[in-house]
Amino acid sequence: MDEDKREKEEIIELFGVHFETHYNLPPLASRILGTLIIDSCKAGITFEELTERTGASKSSVSTSLNLLLKMGKIVYYTVPCDRRKYFKPSPLSERFSSYIKMIDFEKKIVERMIAYRKKTAECPAEQCNLKTATAYKEHLLEIEQLMIKTIEMFKKTETDIDNNNNNHNKHNN
């Protein structure tokens, strides 16, 4: 195995461990997502290719792909006169949008916590809890603004890439 191929396999494995550990994805789904992130920049990867690359059964690959689709981690497209689906990771802007939803939900909980604590805080521990919750709310607001800015940057980059691909396809037809 040459050095670049070994490096690619190690990166896919690192993605796999990361997605297993931090997103609670099953091992095969994690490695499929890692494979799509590394190898589907130019074109999507078919079900058959993923089955071959992973060495997993068709049933296991299908289950993993359906899970990743349901979670919004991947998308697929089709090509006219070709019945196959081509899988790619969801655009980063879409994947990061789920973080905004999570932050928004957390903000609502923290705001209720702060309102409750303001009415009920009687001892130093509860006063400390109020200060901590208020600081956490400020942190969430900062993270939310950073995420919005990052998503806008990703959307611009994705639009630029789509425009370049469309221009490239027009010149090749």
N, C-alpha and C positions, 0 to 999 in steps of 0.2 A: 504494500500500500504506500503510495507516494505521500510526501509530507502534507500537501494541500488537502488531499482526501482524508488523511488522518485528522488534520485540524478541523475539517468540516464535521466529521463524525464526533469529535470531542465537543464541538460547539452544540451540535444537536443534542448530545447527551446532557450537557450543562443546562440547556433549555428544558430538557425533560425533567431533570431533577428540580429545577426552579419551579416549573408548573406543578409538579407533584407536591412539592413542599408548601408553596405559597398559595396555590389556587385549588389544592386538593383534587387535581385531575388524576385519573388513572394513569399508570405508566405508559401504556400504548398511546392513549390520547395525547399525553404530554410529548412523546417523541414524534408523533405525527405533526403536531403543531410546530415543534422545533424544525422538523424537516420542511414544512411549508414556509416557515419564516426564512430559512436559509436558501431553499432551492426553487421557490416559485416567483422570483422577481420578474423574470422575462415572460413566463407562461405558467399557468396553473399545472397542477399534477393530477393525473387521473387516479381513480380508485385502483385500477390494475397496477399502476406504477407504485402506489403506496403499499399495496399488498406485497408486491415483489420486494420493495426496499426494506420493509419492516420484517418480512418473513412470518408475519402473523396470518391467521386464517381470515378468509373473506368476511366471515361473521364478526370477528373481533374488530377488524378495520371498519366495517360498516357501522357497528355500534359506536365506535370511537368518533367517526365522522359525524354521525347523527348527534352525539353529545356536544361536540364542538360547534356544530351548526346551531343547535338549540341555545347554547350559551353565547352565541354571537362572536365566537373567537375566529371563525372561518366563514368564508362565502364560497360559492361556486358559480361558474358560468358555463354556458354551452356554446357550441359552434354549429352553424348551419350544416346540415347533412352529416352530423356526427352525433351519435346518441350518448356519447360519454359526457360526464361532468368533469370540469377542471376546477380543482380546489386551490384556494389561496387563503392566506390569513386575512381577516377583516382589516380594512384600513385602520391605522393607528388612531385617527380622529374618532372613528366609531368605537373602538375599544376603550379609549379614554373617556368617552361620553358616559360610560357606565360608572366611572369614578365620580363624575359630577352628580349623578343620581344618588350615589352612596353618601357623598358629602352633604348633599341637600337633606337627606333623611337624618343624618347625624346632627346637622344644625338644628333641625326641628326638635329632636330629642333633647339636645343640650339647652336650647332656649326654654323648653318646658322645665327642665331641671333647674335652671337659673331662677325662673319665676317662682318655682316651688320653694327653692332654698331661700330666696329673698323673704318669703313669707314665714318660713319655719325655722330659720337658723337661730339657735339659742346658745349653743356652746362653741368654744374655739374650734373644735373639729369640724363642725358644720359650717362655720365661717370660712375655714380653710377650704372646705369642699366647694363653697360658693366661689371663692377666688380662683380655684383650680378650674372649675367649670367655665368661668368667664374667660380665663386665659385660653382654655381649649377652644372656645367659640371663636376667639380672635385668630387662633391658629387655623381653624377650619376656613374662616373667611379669606385668609391669606393664601391658603392652599387652593381654594376655589378659584381665586383670581389667577393664580399661576397656571392652573389646569385649563382655564378658559383661554388664556394667552397661548398655551402650548397647543391646544386643539386647533385654534385659528391658524397657527403656524403649520401644523400637520395638514390641515385642509388646503392651505395654499400650495404646499409642496405636492400633495396628491393631485390637485387640479393641474399644476404645471406638468406633472408626469403624465396624466391622462391626455393633456393637450399635445405633448410631445409624441406620445404613442399614436394618437389619432393622426397627427401630421405625418408620422413615419408610415402608418398604414395607408394613407392616401397616396403617398409617393410610390409605394410598392404595388398598388393595384392598377 
